[in-house]
Amino acid sequence: MNWKNWLKDIGNKLYSVSERPILTSTIVLIVVGIIVILASLPYYRENFHSFFGQVLAEAHGMIFDIAVIGILIFWLNKTGEKRTRIRAYKDEIDDFRLWESEEAAFRTVGNIKRLNRHKIYNINLAHSYLVRSNLNHVKLIGANLNYANLFNSSLINVNLHGARLNQTNFENCNMNQTTMIKAYANGAIFRDAYLIKADFEKAFLIKADFTNALLMEANMQGAYLTGADFTNANLYKADFRGAKGLTPEALAQAKTLYKARFDDELQSLISAGHPELVGK
């Protein structure tokens, strides 16, 4: 029975070695090195210089293999791993798209930030639930947020250049200094939102709801504002020059237009019809 136990112990030791790759590689290197050196002893004695020259030639070939093939394989593996991770982040966003829960919002925000680290900004977030999320300083250039729900979220200094924001809910959001240049935000809800110094230049804001919004020093130059609702909105120092579809009637519902800038014709109509709004 002793020899059976002995064999069993050897088997257990060999199995434990196989679970430790560095130790396994070291043992293999030592064993193979001893075999090669013992087999090469006659060459060392008889013609060392010629043999050593051949070893150096093989060493140069090995360096070439590492430099070209090794680095290429490493780069391909890293690129493949990166693509796999990006695909996994996007798939997880799809999995949580219609799930209205805090966990869904938290996981989606995490995936957005991971994609940003890979310089991926054009993300499909349509119909996503992102209520009470922290998306400060995130880049969503050209992203699709149509019908997304971002109620009571923080989007300070977010880059939404060219993004699709149609029917998106930004109610009660903090969007100070957010960039929405050339964004498509028709029917978007900005009720009670903080939009101080937000940039809406040439954005499509047809029938957008800015009720009670704070738009101080916001840039609305060249924006499309047909049917936009500015009821009780604070438009202090907002810039509406070149805006399309803007009417004195829509602006008359605002809380203040003090120091706001308009095209000359519209400025004259507002000053004449609603002088109380352009004063302090």
N, C-alpha and C positions, 0 to 999 in steps of 0.2 A: 504493500500500500504506500510505502514511503516514496517509491519512484513516481507513483501517480500524483501524489501531493507535490512532488518536486516539479513535475511537468505542468501541473496546474498553476504553481507559483510563477514559473517562467512565462506561461501564457498570459497571466494577469499583468506581469511586468511589461511584456511586449505590447499588450493592449493599452496600458497606461502611457507608454511611450508614443504610440500612434495618435493619442489625443493631444499631444504637445508638439505642434508642427516645427517649432524652432529646435527643440531637442532632437526630434527625428532627423531633421535636415543636417544637424551637426554630426550626429552619429554616422549618417550615410556619407557625409563628406570625409570624415576621418577614415572610415573603412575603405572607401574608394581610393583615397589618397595613399594609404598604405599599400594597397594592391598595385597601383600605378607606379609608385616609387620602387617597390621591390622588383616589378617586372622590367623597370628601366635601368636597373643597376649595371647590367653589362654595357649599355650604351654610354653611361656616365664614365666608365673606366676606359673603354676602347676609343671613342671619338667624341669627347665631350663638346668641343667647339662646334662641330657640325650639328650635333644633336640640339645644342642650345640655340643655334640659329633657327632650326625648324620650330622650336618652342616659341621663339619670338615672333616668327611668321604667323603661327596659330594665334598668338596673343593679339596681334594686329587685326586678324580676322574677327576675333571675339569682340574687340573694341568697336569695329565697324558694325557688327550685328547689334550690339547694345545701342550704339548711337542712332542707327537708322531704324532697324526693325523694332527694337525695344521701345524707343520713344514713340514711334508711330503706333504701336499696339497700345501703349499707355494712353496716348491722346485719344485713340478711337474708343477705348474703354471708358475714359472720363466723359467723352462726348455722349456716348450711349447712356451712361448713368444719369447725366444731366437731363437728357431728353426723357428718360423714364421717370425721373422725379417730377419734371414739369407736367408730364401727362398725368401722373398720379394726383398732383395738386388740382389740376383742372377737372379730373374725374370726381374728386371729392366735392368740389364746388357744385358739380352737376347733381351729385347724390343729395346734397342738402338744399337744393334750389327751392323747392316748394314746401320745405319743412319749417313751420313757423314756431321756433323755439329759441331760447337764449343759447343753447348749445350749438344750434345750426348757425346762428349769427357769429358766435365766437370762433367756430371752426372755419367758417368762410373767410372771416377777416384774417385769420392766421394764414390761410392759403393765399390770399391776396398779397400779403406782405412777403411771403416766401417767393411768389412769382416775381414781385418787384425786385427782390435780391438777384434774381436771374435776368433782370431787365426785360421782363414781360409785363407790358402795360395794357395791351389791348385784350381785355378779359371779358368773357361773356358772363354777366351777372344779371341778366334779365330775369325778372320775377323773384329775385333773391330776397330773403328776409334778413335785414341788417339793422334791426331796431336797436337803439342805444349802443351803437358800436363806436369804437375809437379808430378812425381812419385818418388821423392827422398826418399830413405830409406824404400821403400815399399818391402814387402816380397811376392814373387810369386813363391815359391818353388814348382816345379812340375806342374806349370800352363801351360795352352795351349794358346799360342799367335801366332799360325800358321797364316800367311797371315795378321796379324794385322799391322796397319799403325801408327807408332810412330814418324813420321817425325818431326824433330826439337823439340823433347821433352827432358826433363831433367830426367835422371835415375841414379843420383849419389848414389853410395853405395846401389844399389838395389840387392836383393838376388834372382837370377834366377836359382838356383841350380836344375839341372835336368829338366828344363822347355823345352817346345817344341816351338822353334822359327823358324821353317822352313819357308822360304820365307818372313820372317817378315822384315818390313822396319824400320831400325834404322838410316836412313840418317840424318846427321847433328845433331845427338843426343849427349848430354853430359852424358857419361856412365863411368866416372872416378870411379875406385874402385868397379865397379859392379862385382858381382860373377856370373859366368856362368859355373861353374863346371859341367861336364857331361851333358851339355845342348845339345839339338838337333837343330842346327841352320844351316842346309844345305840350301844353296842358300840365306841366310840372307843378307840384304844390310846394310853395315856399312860405306858407303861412307861419307867422311868428318866428321866422328864421333870422339869424344874425348873418348879414351879408355885407358887413363893413369892408370896403375896399375890394369887394368881389369884382372880377373882370368878366363881363358878359359881351365883350366886343364881338359884333357880327353874329351873335347867337340867335337861334330861332326860339322865341319865347311866346309864340302865339297862344293866347288864352291861358298863359301861366298865371298862377294865383300868388300874389305878393301881399296878401292881406296881413296887416300888422308887422310886416317885415322891416328890418333895419337895413336900409340900403345906403347909408352914409358913405359918400365918396366912391360909390360903385361906378364902374365904367360900363355904360350901356351904348357906347358909340356904335352906330351902324346895326344895332340889334333890330330884330323883327318882333314888334310888340302889339300886333293887332289883337284886340280883345283881352289884353293883359289887365289884371285886376290889381290896382294899387290902393285899395281901400285902407285908410289909416296907416299907410306905409310912410316911413321916415326917409325922405329923399334928399336930405341935406348934402349939398355939394355933389350930388350925383350928376354924371355927365351923359346927356341924352342926345348929343349932337349927331346928326346923320341917322337917327333911329327911324324906322319905318312903321307906319300904322299907329303912331302915337297921337292921341287926340287930347284937346283941352279938357273934355268931359271926363276922360279916364284919370287925368292928373288932378282934377278937381276933388277927387275922393281921397287924395293923399293927406297925411298929417301935416307935412311941411314940404315946401319946395325952396327953402331958403338957400341961396347961393347955388342952386342947381343950374346946369347949363343946357340950353336948348338951341335949336336952329333959330335964326332971327325972327322968322314969321311966327313960329310957335311961341317964342319968348314974348312977343308983342301981345299975342292973344291971351296968354296966361296973365301977364302983367295988367292988362286991361280988365279982364273978366274976373280974376281971382287975386287981387293985390294982397289980400291977407295971407296967402300961402307963400308968397315970395318974400314977405317981410320977416323980421325976427319972430 
